[in-house]
Amino acid sequence: MNTCFYGHPFVWLVNVAERFRRRGIGSALLRHTLDRFPDRKVFTSTNDSNRPSRAMMESLGFERAGQIEHLDEGDPELVYVRRPSPN
């Protein structure tokens, strides 16, 4: 994670070893980042083909913000944002 995405926090990669997937580790890692930036928009992305990652982001309140073509031909990169909760 860094803040080089137009000045916003961006989670570049969440990687959990295959044998430990589907145990909530990826969600815990993302929640930790979200907890660090409660009043800011946090961005991340995943390939369209990565259904587990998309489901995880949506379960944590991320919403689709756009997509980038031609990074992986035929598999667009979907950009997600988690906006701060209104007070």
KOLPA-201394 format. One line per 8 residues: number of its first residue (from 0); for each residue x, y, z of N, C-alpha, C. Coordinates in steps of 0.02 Angstrom, whole numbers, plus 50000, padded with zeros to 5 digits. Layout:
N
NUM = X/Y/Z/X/Y/Z/X/Y/Z | ... $
END
This chain:
87
0 = 50042/49942/50000/50000/50000/50000/50044/50061/50000 | 50025/50110/49961/50057/50176/49966/50005/50229/49947 | 50027/50292/49946/49981/50347/49931/50000/50381/49866 | 50026/50344/49819/50047/50372/49755/49993/50371/49702 | 49932/50350/49718/49877/50348/49670/49839/50414/49675 | 49865/50464/49641/49835/50531/49641/49827/50557/49713 | 49874/50540/49756/49873/50562/49825/49829/50522/49871 | 49798/50469/49846/49754/50427/49886/49788/50362/49905 $
8 = 49770/50333/49962/49795/50266/49978/49773/50216/49925 | 49819/50174/49903/49805/50122/49854/49837/50057/49876 | 49797/50005/49883/49823/49939/49900/49842/49906/49834 | 49906/49898/49823/49931/49871/49760/49925/49795/49757 | 49931/49762/49813/49931/49689/49810/49910/49661/49877 | 49864/49613/49875/49848/49572/49933/49861/49500/49910 | 49911/49469/49940/49931/49403/49918/49931/49356/49977 | 49889/49305/49974/49885/49254/50026/49904/49187/49995 $
16 = 49949/49151/50027/49969/49086/50002/49907/49042/49990 | 49908/49005/49936/49850/48967/49915/49822/48923/49970 | 49864/48890/50008/49840/48845/50060/49806/48880/50118 | 49815/48947/50123/49784/48985/50177/49725/49028/50154 | 49707/49023/50090/49652/49064/50064/49585/49040/50090 | 49536/49086/50086/49467/49072/50107/49462/49065/50183 | 49509/49097/50220/49508/49095/50294/49500/49165/50324 | 49490/49215/50281/49481/49283/50305/49545/49324/50312 $
24 = 49601/49296/50290/49665/49331/50298/49667/49392/50253 | 49647/49384/50189/49646/49441/50143/49601/49497/50167 | 49542/49478/50192/49495/49528/50218/49525/49564/50279 | 49559/49527/50322/49591/49557/50381/49645/49607/50361 | 49683/49589/50310/49735/49635/50286/49705/49699/50258 | 49653/49692/50218/49620/49751/50191/49587/49793/50246 | 49554/49760/50295/49524/49797/50350/49576/49837/50389 | 49635/49807/50399/49689/49842/50433/49707/49907/50396 $
32 = 49711/49903/50331/49726/49963/50292/49669/50013/50297 | 49607/49990/50291/49550/50035/50297/49548/50069/50365 | 49567/50033/50418/49568/50062/50485/49620/50117/50491 | 49673/50113/50451/49725/50165/50453/49703/50230/50420 | 49652/50226/50377/49629/50284/50339/49553/50291/50343 | 49526/50300/50403/49453/50301/50411/49419/50359/50376 | 49454/50415/50365/49424/50475/50337/49446/50487/50265 | 49475/50436/50232/49499/50446/50163/49473/50392/50117 $
40 = 49470/50408/50054/49454/50358/50004/49514/50312/49997 | 49502/50247/49994/49554/50197/49984/49538/50160/49919 | 49588/50154/49875/49579/50121/49811/49617/50055/49809 | 49593/50011/49767/49628/49948/49752/49603/49924/49684 | 49630/49869/49660/49607/49843/49596/49619/49768/49592 | 49587/49737/49544/49596/49666/49530/49574/49652/49459 | 49596/49596/49433/49573/49577/49366/49499/49558/49368 | 49465/49569/49314/49395/49550/49307/49386/49475/49320 $
48 = 49435/49435/49301/49430/49362/49308/49438/49338/49380 | 49460/49381/49426/49473/49361/49495/49410/49370/49537 | 49364/49323/49530/49300/49328/49565/49307/49328/49641 | 49351/49286/49670/49357/49288/49743/49380/49357/49769 | 49426/49388/49734/49450/49454/49754/49394/49506/49747 | 49358/49503/49693/49302/49551/49684/49250/49542/49739 | 49234/49481/49756/49184/49469/49809/49209/49495/49876 | 49274/49485/49890/49303/49509/49953/49298/49585/49957 $
56 = 49316/49619/49904/49314/49692/49904/49243/49717/49915 | 49196/49687/49880/49127/49709/49886/49100/49695/49957 | 49122/49640/49988/49099/49625/50056/49127/49675/50107 | 49182/49709/50089/49212/49759/50133/49190/49830/50117 | 49141/49836/50072/49113/49902/50057/49147/49938/50000 | 49192/49906/49964/49222/49937/49905/49170/49937/49849 | 49173/49987/49807/49129/49990/49749/49171/50002/49686 | 49145/49980/49630/49181/49988/49567/49189/50062/49551 $
64 = 49250/50081/49532/49264/50151/49515/49284/50159/49442 | 49299/50104/49409/49318/50108/49338/49357/50046/49319 | 49384/50048/49259/49425/49992/49236/49479/50016/49189 | 49532/49976/49185/49589/49991/49142/49596/49933/49094 | 49599/49949/49031/49606/49898/48979/49680/49889/48961 | 49696/49831/48933/49760/49816/48902/49819/49805/48949 | 49807/49799/49014/49861/49777/49057/49872/49703/49048 | 49818/49664/49055/49816/49593/49038/49764/49586/48983 $
72 = 49786/49574/48923/49740/49572/48866/49681/49525/48879 | 49621/49551/48868/49561/49511/48876/49537/49504/48948 | 49571/49535/48995/49553/49529/49066/49563/49598/49099 | 49514/49643/49092/49523/49711/49117/49538/49714/49192 | 49575/49764/49211/49589/49779/49282/49531/49822/49307 | 49497/49798/49358/49441/49835/49388/49466/49874/49447 | 49453/49938/49448/49474/49983/49502/49415/49990/49550 | 49430/49985/49614/49380/49990/49667/49399/50046/49715 $
80 = 49349/50076/49746/49359/50128/49797/49316/50112/49857 | 49343/50125/49915/49305/50122/49978/49304/50194/50003 | 49246/50224/50003/49239/50293/50025/49227/50295/50100 | 49249/50348/50133/49237/50352/50205/49162/50355/50221 | 49145/50327/50278/49075/50329/50299/49057/50401/50319 | 48997/50423/50300/48977/50491/50322/48968/50492/50397 | 48986/50547/50427/48981/50553/50500/48911/50567/50522 $
END
